[in-house]
């Protein structure tokens, strides 16, 4: 395992050195290599790693292509993809023209291949008996044309898998929907308070079982970002590399507060362009809102619930977990990923005798109209009436402002 951790941000030279050191152990001549890269909703030095991957592989006599591991996110246009990689069209044509760039397409069966199935017994063992069903494992068939996969894997606390990164760049990164629906709903049933920021958990175990079916060798480059830049690189094939990255993430990305607050204003990062991605504001802040308090997702730039899944969310709405668990047959047509997102944003609560009682009130201060907010069962506040400075410095009064919300996890300090 390669490991580089620094108290100050690591730059392009350190990134290049890490890539050259790790790939220097591989025989790359004549080999086809595919880089799996995060999309624009993740914070990572994607352009710097892409350049280091390309130049190292090419210098060694190999060939590199790159795929954006979108999961179910919308594809990047050619312009956005090149910008994401720090390239102009002219620079790409001049220096990178032999590198094929493409997006994953989770909903196109022609791009997918079946690797195998996880059995009901495997699922039951991994989940401690919580679930037991056979799950087909499909991934983008393009990977089978390559001799080696390089995975750029940002690691932060994650609502479904405990921490992001690692096997998640295959599932959901380049997978089909069956495994996506299954493990997202599994995480929702377990609930965010019991899984977010927890390194080892049933969801991660399921992801590892699925990844074991991938027949192509792979090397992970797990990266951990600090407020000012890259703070850690952990590379290799071992699970220990991801575990070390998760441990560093726990020290950098988890913030402890001495109390809960009656009103928390989470200002969503502009890298989130719909509620599907900006829901991370709720996932990361729910735990420090008082019972009966409000969590405001402040994002005037967001005008859509989900560019990919909006029609399904309109059908399901946002509800606590037990709203779905007690009427699974009624919502059988709603995919697990949708129900999971719904419960993650709404938060914990109860559903007894037909009455839903969320623990907190989630309010959207976005460009999504008030009538749609009501229809999907979320609160509404006109963002134009909100002055974020009114929450600033008011912790003693029960108000908290969190800027660039979505990646840092806030928890209540115990004791």
C-alpha positions in Angstrom: 0.0 0.0 0.0 1.2 3.5 -0.9 0.4 6.2 1.6 1.2 9.9 1.7 -0.4 12.1 4.4 0.4 15.8 4.9 -0.6 18.5 7.3 -0.4 20.9 4.3 -2.0 20.5 0.9 -0.3 18.1 -1.5 0.2 19.5 -5.0 0.6 18.3 -8.5 4.2 17.1 -8.0 3.1 14.9 -5.1 0.2 13.5 -7.1 2.5 12.7 -10.0 5.1 11.1 -7.7 2.4 8.9 -6.1 1.0 7.8 -9.5 4.5 7.1 -10.9 5.5 5.1 -7.7 2.4 2.9 -7.7 2.2 2.3 -11.4 6.0 1.8 -11.6 5.3 -1.6 -10.0 3.1 -2.6 -13.0 4.1 -3.8 -16.4 2.1 -1.4 -18.6 3.7 -1.8 -22.0 1.1 -2.8 -24.5 -1.7 -2.8 -21.9 -5.0 -1.0 -22.2 -5.8 0.9 -19.0 -9.1 2.5 -18.0 -9.3 5.3 -15.4 -12.6 5.5 -13.5 -13.1 9.1 -12.4 -15.6 10.9 -10.2 -18.1 13.4 -11.6 -18.4 17.1 -10.8 -20.4 16.4 -7.6 -17.3 15.1 -5.8 -14.4 17.2 -4.6 -11.1 15.9 -5.8 -8.1 16.9 -7.9 -9.5 15.0 -10.9 -7.6 16.9 -13.6 -4.2 16.5 -11.9 -4.7 12.7 -11.4 -6.0 12.3 -14.9 -2.9 14.0 -16.4 -0.6 11.9 -14.1 -2.4 8.7 -15.1 -2.2 9.5 -18.8 1.4 10.5 -18.9 2.6 7.7 -16.7 0.7 5.0 -18.7 1.8 6.4 -22.0 5.4 6.8 -21.0 5.4 3.2 -20.0 4.1 2.1 -23.4 0.4 1.6 -22.5 -2.8 3.3 -23.5 -5.2 5.1 -21.2 -8.9 5.9 -21.6 -11.2 7.4 -19.0 -14.8 6.9 -17.9 -16.8 9.2 -15.6 -18.3 6.9 -12.9 -21.7 8.7 -12.9 -23.8 6.2 -11.0 -27.3 7.5 -11.9 -26.2 11.2 -12.3 -26.8 12.9 -15.7 -24.0 12.5 -18.3 -21.4 15.3 -18.6 -21.5 17.2 -21.9 -18.3 17.2 -24.0 -17.6 20.8 -22.8 -18.2 19.9 -19.1 -16.2 16.7 -19.3 -13.2 18.4 -20.8 -13.5 21.3 -18.2 -13.7 18.6 -15.5 -10.4 17.3 -16.7 -8.8 20.7 -17.0 -8.6 20.6 -20.8 -9.6 22.8 -23.7 -10.7 21.1 -26.9 -7.5 22.3 -28.5 -5.3 20.8 -25.8 -7.2 17.5 -25.9 -6.8 17.3 -29.7 -3.1 18.2 -29.5 -2.0 16.1 -26.5 -4.6 13.6 -25.5 -6.4 12.6 -28.7 -5.7 8.9 -28.3 -7.5 8.9 -24.9 -11.1 8.0 -25.3 -13.4 9.8 -22.8 -16.9 8.6 -22.0 -19.7 8.6 -19.5 -21.2 5.6 -17.8 -24.9 5.0 -18.8 -26.6 3.1 -16.0 -30.0 3.0 -17.8 -28.8 1.6 -21.2 -28.9 -2.2 -21.1 -26.7 -2.4 -24.2 -23.8 -0.9 -22.2 -24.1 -3.4 -19.3 -22.9 -7.0 -18.8 -23.9 -9.5 -16.1 -21.0 -10.5 -13.9 -22.9 -13.0 -11.8 -25.3 -13.0 -8.8 -25.0 -12.6 -5.1 -27.0 -15.4 -3.6 -29.7 -14.9 -0.9 -27.4 -16.7 1.5 -24.6 -14.3 0.8 -26.9 -11.3 1.3 -28.3 -12.8 4.5 -24.8 -13.3 5.9 -23.6 -9.9 4.9 -26.6 -8.1 6.4 -27.0 -10.2 9.5 -30.3 -11.6 8.3 -31.8 -8.1 7.7 -32.3 -9.0 4.0 -32.0 -12.2 2.0 -32.6 -12.0 -1.8 -30.6 -12.8 -4.9 -29.1 -9.8 -6.6 -27.8 -9.7 -10.2 -24.6 -7.8 -10.5 -24.2 -5.8 -13.8 -21.5 -3.3 -14.7 -20.5 -1.3 -17.8 -19.3 -3.9 -20.3 -16.6 -1.6 -21.5 -14.3 -2.5 -18.6 -13.9 -6.0 -20.0 -11.9 -4.6 -22.9 -9.1 -3.4 -20.5 -6.2 -5.0 -18.8 -6.2 -2.7 -15.7 -8.6 -0.3 -14.0 -7.4 2.8 -12.1 -10.0 4.1 -9.7 -9.8 7.7 -8.4 -11.7 7.4 -5.2 -12.5 10.5 -3.0 -13.4 9.5 0.5 -15.8 11.4 2.8 -18.5 10.3 5.2 -21.4 8.7 3.3 -25.0 8.2 4.1 -25.4 4.8 2.5 -21.9 3.1 2.7 -20.5 4.7 5.8 -17.7 6.4 3.8 -17.6 7.0 0.1 -15.0 5.6 -2.3 -13.5 2.2 -3.0 -16.1 -0.3 -4.4 -18.6 2.5 -4.7 -16.9 3.6 -7.9 -18.2 0.4 -9.4 -21.5 0.3 -7.5 -23.2 2.6 -8.3 -20.4 4.3 -10.2 -20.5 2.0 -13.3 -23.2 -0.5 -12.4 -26.8 -1.3 -13.4 -29.8 -0.5 -11.3 -30.5 -3.7 -9.4 -27.5 -3.5 -7.1 -27.9 0.3 -6.8 -31.5 -0.1 -5.7 -30.7 -3.0 -3.3 -27.8 -1.4 -1.3 -29.3 2.0 -1.2 -32.5 0.7 0.4 -30.4 -1.5 2.7 -28.7 1.6 3.9 -32.0 3.4 4.4 -33.4 0.5 6.4 -30.4 0.6 8.7 -30.8 4.4 8.8 -28.3 7.3 8.5 -27.6 7.7 12.2 -26.4 4.1 12.4 -24.3 4.0 9.2 -22.9 7.4 8.2 -19.3 7.8 9.2 -19.2 4.1 10.3 -16.3 2.4 8.4 -17.4 -1.2 8.5 -21.1 -2.0 7.9 -23.4 -4.4 6.0 -23.6 -2.1 2.9 -19.8 -2.0 2.5 -19.8 -5.8 2.9 -22.3 -6.2 0.1 -20.3 -3.9 -2.1 -17.1 -6.0 -1.5 -19.0 -9.2 -2.4 -20.1 -7.5 -5.7 -16.6 -6.2 -6.5 -15.2 -9.7 -6.1 -17.0 -10.6 -9.3 -15.1 -8.0 -11.4 -12.6 -10.0 -13.5 -10.3 -7.0 -14.3 -7.4 -6.1 -12.0 -7.8 -2.7 -10.4 -5.7 -0.2 -8.4 -7.4 2.3 -6.2 -6.1 5.8 -5.5 -8.1 6.9 -2.5 -7.9 10.6 -1.8 -8.9 12.7 1.2 -9.4 16.4 0.9 -9.0 19.0 3.6 -10.5 22.5 3.6 -7.5 23.9 1.6 -6.7 21.0 -0.6 -5.5 17.4 -0.9 -4.3 16.0 2.5 -3.9 12.2 1.9 -3.3 9.7 -0.9 -3.7 6.0 -0.2 -3.2 3.7 -3.1 -3.1 0.0 -3.8 -5.3 -3.0 -4.2 -5.7 -3.7 -0.5 -8.9 -3.0 1.5 -6.4 -1.5 4.0 -5.8 1.4 1.7 -9.5 2.5 1.7 -9.7 1.8 5.4 -6.7 4.2 6.1 -8.4 6.8 3.9 -11.6 6.5 5.8 -9.8 6.9 9.1 -8.2 10.1 7.9 -11.6 11.3 6.6 -13.0 10.7 10.0 -10.5 13.1 11.5 -10.9 15.8 8.8 -14.6 15.6 7.8 -16.5 14.9 11.1 -17.3 18.0 13.2 -18.6 17.7 16.7 -21.0 20.2 18.2 -21.8 20.5 22.0 -25.5 20.8 21.4 -28.4 20.6 18.9 -29.9 23.6 17.3 -33.5 24.7 16.7 -32.6 26.0 13.2 -29.7 25.0 11.0 -29.1 26.7 7.7 -27.1 24.5 5.4 -25.8 26.4 2.3 -25.4 23.8 -0.4 -22.3 23.8 -2.5 -22.9 25.0 -6.0 -21.5 21.7 -7.3 -24.9 20.3 -6.5 -27.4 21.2 -9.2 -30.5 19.4 -8.0 -32.0 18.2 -4.7 -30.9 14.6 -5.5 -27.3 15.7 -5.0 -28.0 18.6 -2.6 -29.8 16.2 -0.3 -26.3 15.6 1.2 -26.9 18.8 3.1 -29.7 17.0 5.1 -27.7 13.8 5.4 -24.8 15.5 7.0 -26.6 18.0 9.3 -29.7 16.1 10.5 -28.0 14.8 13.7 -27.4 18.3 15.2 -31.0 19.6 14.7 -33.2 19.6 17.8 -36.3 17.4 17.9 -39.0 19.5 16.3 -36.4 21.9 14.9 -35.9 22.9 11.3 -33.1 22.1 8.8 -33.1 24.5 5.9 -31.4 23.5 2.6 -30.4 26.9 1.2 -29.7 26.7 -2.5 -31.3 29.4 -4.6 -29.5 28.0 -7.7 -31.4 24.7 -7.6 -34.6 24.6 -9.6 -35.1 20.8 -9.9 -35.7 17.9 -7.5 -33.8 15.5 -9.8 -32.9 15.7 -13.4 -32.9 11.9 -13.6 -35.4 10.7 -11.1 -37.8 13.7 -10.6 -40.9 11.9 -11.9 -40.4 9.0 -9.5 -39.8 11.3 -6.5 -43.0 13.2 -7.4 -44.8 9.9 -7.1 -43.2 8.8 -3.8 -42.7 12.1 -2.0 -40.3 12.5 1.0 -41.2 10.4 4.0 -39.7 8.7 7.0 -38.5 5.1 6.6 -41.5 3.4 8.3 -43.9 5.2 5.9 -42.5 2.8 3.2 -41.7 -0.2 5.4 -45.3 -0.5 6.5 -46.7 -0.4 2.9 -44.0 -2.0 0.8 -46.6 -3.5 -1.6 -48.1 -0.1 -2.3 -44.6 1.2 -3.2 -43.3 -1.8 -5.0 -43.1 0.1 -8.2 -40.8 2.8 -6.6 -37.1 1.7 -7.0 -35.1 1.3 -3.8 -32.8 4.2 -4.7 -35.8 6.6 -4.7 -37.2 5.4 -1.4 -33.7 5.6 0.1 -33.2 9.2 -1.0 -36.6 10.1 0.2 -36.0 8.8 3.7 -32.5 10.2 3.9 -33.7 13.7 3.2 -36.8 13.5 5.4 -34.8 12.0 8.3 -35.8 9.7 11.0 -39.3 9.6 12.5 -42.3 7.4 13.1 -45.4 6.3 11.1 -48.0 4.9 13.4 -51.7 4.4 12.7 -51.4 6.3 9.4 -49.8 9.3 11.0 -46.3 10.4 10.0 -44.2 12.2 12.6 -40.7 13.2 11.3 -38.2 14.1 14.0 -37.3 17.4 12.3 -38.8 19.7 9.7 -36.8 19.8 6.4 -37.3 23.1 4.5 -36.2 23.9 1.0 -35.0 27.4 0.3 -34.3 26.8 -3.4 -35.7 27.7 -6.8 -38.2 24.8 -6.5 -41.7 26.3 -6.4 -43.7 26.2 -3.1 -46.5 24.1 -4.6 -44.0 21.3 -5.7 -42.4 21.4 -2.2 -45.8 20.8 -0.7 -46.6 18.0 -3.2 -43.4 16.1 -2.3 -43.9 16.7 1.4 -41.2 19.1 2.2 -41.3 22.6 3.7 -40.7 25.8 1.6 -39.0 29.1 2.4 -38.5 31.8 -0.2 -34.7 32.0 -0.5 -35.0 35.7 -1.2 -36.3 36.3 2.4 -33.3 34.6 4.0 -30.2 36.5 5.1 -27.6 33.9 6.0 -25.8 36.3 8.3 -28.9 36.1 10.6 -27.7 32.6 11.6 -24.0 33.6 11.9 -22.6 33.7 15.4 -25.9 32.7 17.0 -25.1 29.3 18.3 -26.0 30.2 21.8 -29.4 31.2 20.5 -29.9 27.9 18.8 -29.1 29.0 15.3 -26.3 27.5 13.2 -25.0 28.4 9.8 -23.0 25.9 7.7 -21.5 27.1 4.5 -20.5 24.7 1.6 -22.6 22.1 3.3 -22.8 18.6 1.9 -19.4 16.8 2.5 -18.6 17.6 6.2 -20.5 15.5 8.7 -21.8 17.2 11.9 -22.4 15.1 15.0 -23.4 15.8 18.6 -20.5 15.5 21.0 -21.3 12.9 23.5 -20.5 13.3 27.2 
